Amino acid sequence: MSENNLLQQVQALAGSEPVRFGLILGSGLGHLAGSVDGVAIPYGDLPGFPHAGVSGHNPNLVIGTLEGVRVAVFGAREHYYENGNPAAMRPALELLQALGAEALIATNAAGSLRPDIPPGQLMLLGDHLNFSGLNPLIGERTDRRFVPMGDAYDPVLRQALQAAAVAEGVALPEGVYTWYSGPSFETPAEIRAIKILGGDAVGMSTVPEVILARFLGLRVAAISTITNMAQGMSDEAISHEHTKAMAPLGAAKLELVLRRFLRDLQQTS
Ligand code: HPA
């Protein structure tokens, strides 16, 4: 099915009023999709969308309003480690662009390399390190592939999210997110290397989506929920079960910040 048909299919179900923001939900954050007043479309009905999500994800696209702002919430992502495709989220992001979105807000679960950003806290991405060596634009034939990444994480959106966090009394320190391919977790030596390179958090997603979103002309913001200290930084064992168990702590804070961000946006626009 062509991209146009997908747009028509989605608009037939959810209406054709433009969407302002896209939101990708990370591990353990799926319940946020339920906060949106709108239409839920199973990924399985959407050609090009990832099918089986990682456990802890809720694979629906929900289009509707949150705090009065029209949003498209992607309840799951396909990670590179699932099928070896760094561009797996391209059809979803192309749809987001076609729906009229101005920006993507990506969320994820991540391990922290900063003792001052412990599990349960949020981290706003200020920049990233692509530790995977992969790129979702490899194979793209047009010169549009040479995407500048200077302000990939939009300074205006970052400021607005920081202001929303202050208003909600939620700590939102900014840091550098490092994309590690997964699905195995990092070794202690890899974490030491990432620390030396300037990484503040580590996770298995988001970076390819940010590159694709910038390629598509979308502004980007991204927030990590810290579920654990990175390997070798604490005695606590790291596991996917632990990630899923810890994510709701950050998810509650994330929801407060996002709702306030959207409400404030309504008042200023
Ligand atoms: N490493 C990679 N991905 C993660 C981690 C981690 O420590 N925690 C949650 N996702």
Residues whose N, C-alpha, C, O or C-beta is under 5 A from the ligand:
A	BS01	HPA	A109 A110 G111 V202 G203 M204 T227 M229 A230 T243
